Structure formats: structure tokens, C-alpha cells
Amino acid sequence: MKHTTWIAAATLGLTVALSGCSAEEPKRAPAEVEGPAPLTKAERSTLDAAVADYEGWVKGELDELVTKTAAFTAAVKAGDDDAARQVYPVARTHWERVETIAAEFGDLDPAIDAREAGLSKGEPWTGWHRLEKDLWPARADDYTRLDMGERIKLADKLLADTKTINEQSNDLKLTATDIVEGSQALLEEVAGGKVTGEEEYWSRTDLWDFQANLDGAVKGFEEIEDVVEGRDAALASKIDRQFADVQKLLDAQRDGAGFVTYDRLTKDEIKAMSTAVDALGESLAELSKVIG
């Protein structure tokens, strides 16, 4: 979305008593605040190639999401809870990386990724987090676990919806603005909500999501960085530093190939992560002033 600011010119009314007649000063046309310089042909070509590459990367992530979701749902349907718990955060990584463009998939996004706290009364709950609760029910009060028939139905729907999303990705038509705004909005969501631990409430695997969200934002910025650097080298450098700052905070919480569970973070660690992600999101918002 281009953020073009219009300043309405003031209309001055001047009444002049002259021979019983009145005169009014002509109204001035609205003045437009100068926005980013038009893209050059070379810059447009670079961004077109960047968007095509990003679309291909998204497709690859969704292909892998289907594969990992199939492994997850197979474990769920076999009653192998330990295997399902192990693959859960790994599989979801591929969705969280491309969540910048989740809105492109309409109702399929909430069908696979809705959280219980975000549902309206009576709204059906399906997808990853419904099965997450059943696999990690310790924090649930008076919860009755799903029977095998219910599990199978939910698992089959999750896999089918994921495959449909993957098929729809063949027709993705994105722009550089879509990539920038999607990354910015996702990081704002992380800083303002996800950092509280709301996303993976049952499994406490939030840091896998944070890393994947960061991966997606990094990928999007890397695609357009050459154009940004040519127009505002200072902003490009600042964003690079801020990405590194967030990554450093995540790296401090690594545990083997994954991360510690969210409940092991201190309040100070959570605050530091929120502050760093928020600053990064604000810098990404400035990109609209650079490339439009």
C-alpha cells in the first residue's frame, strides 16, 4: 500500500467591499507531498526478478510443508504422539516462513492455523492448533482428548487443506510491495502478540515460529535489498543490523537443532526480543518511502 500523504491547501476567503461587490481569492489546488522517486527501468527489472524468485521460494516452502504435514498427520493417525510432537514445530516452520502471504489463501489460512483464543463462539476449530492441544493437553482444564476417529478426521482435513494451498500457490501474483508489507505486518504481529506466547500456547514451541517468521522476512528483504541500498544505503544497513540483532537473541535460546520451550524464557528475555522485533518492523515500514 502506498502511503501518499495529501495536504489540503487552505482556502482563504477574503471579502472586499468595493462598490457593493465582493471578491474572493481563487482556491489553490491540493499540494502533494513528494514521494519516492519513480523506479528506473533497471530497478523495475531487478524488482520483477526478485518477486519471481520470492514466488519460487514460497512454492518450495509449501512443497516442503506438504511433505512434513503428511509425516505429522501420519503420526497423529497412527497414535504415535511422540513422533507427532517431534515433527510438529519442524513442519510448521515451512508455513510460518511464508505467513507473510497467508492472506492470499483466504479461508484456508484460518482453517489450518486458527488458534482457540481467536475463535468466535460456535465457530469450528480445525488445523494445527486443534491437534496441538490434543498432543499437549497439560495446560487445558477439564479437557477430554479426541478419540481416534476425531483425530483422523482433523488430520485428513489439515493435509487436504495444505495440499490445496500448495496448488493455489501456482497462481501467486505478488509485488515487491506485497513482500515488504507482509514482512512488516508479520513482525508487528510477533512483537505485539506472538511474543507473549499466544501462538503455540499448548506446545510452547513459539521460538521455532519466531525463527521461521524471521527467515521469511529476511528472505523478502534480501530480494529487494539491492534496490533499497541504491536508494537509501543507511536504511539498508540499519535493517541488516536489526535482523542480526533479532537473530542473536534467538540463537541464545537454541537447544540442539531446535530451541528451548517458551516457558523457559525470562521476562527480560521476552522484553528484549519484543523490543528488537518492534524496531525492525518500524524500519521495514520505512521501505515504502524508498521504493513506494
KARA-V613593 format. One record per pair of residues at least 6 apart in sequence whose C-alpha atoms are under 6 Angstrom apart, sorted by sequence separation. I is the first residue (numbers start at 1). GAP is how many residues later the second one is. If there is no record, write none. Layout:
i->I gap->GAP
i->I gap->GAP
This chain:
i->16 gap->6
i->200 gap->6
i->253 gap->6
i->15 gap->7
i->16 gap->7
i->229 gap->7
i->253 gap->7
i->15 gap->8
i->76 gap->8
i->75 gap->9
i->14 gap->10
i->13 gap->11
i->134 gap->11
i->72 gap->12
i->113 gap->14
i->115 gap->14
i->72 gap->15
i->111 gap->15
i->112 gap->15
i->113 gap->15
i->11 gap->16
i->111 gap->16
i->112 gap->16
i->9 gap->21
i->8 gap->22
i->69 gap->22
i->68 gap->23
i->7 gap->24
i->6 gap->26
i->65 gap->29
i->246 gap->30
i->127 gap->31
i->61 gap->33
i->183 gap->34
i->242 gap->38
i->179 gap->41
i->205 gap->56
i->204 gap->57
i->204 gap->58
i->136 gap->66
i->136 gap->67
i->133 gap->69
i->77 gap->75
i->73 gap->82
i->100 gap->82
i->100 gap->83
i->191 gap->83
i->191 gap->86
i->191 gap->87
i->188 gap->93
i->187 gap->94
i->184 gap->97
i->184 gap->100
i->62 gap->104
i->96 gap->113
i->97 gap->115
i->96 gap->116
i->97 gap->116
i->96 gap->117
i->97 gap->118
i->98 gap->118
i->93 gap->119
i->97 gap->119
i->50 gap->173
i->36 gap->253
i->36 gap->254
i->36 gap->256
i->2 gap->290
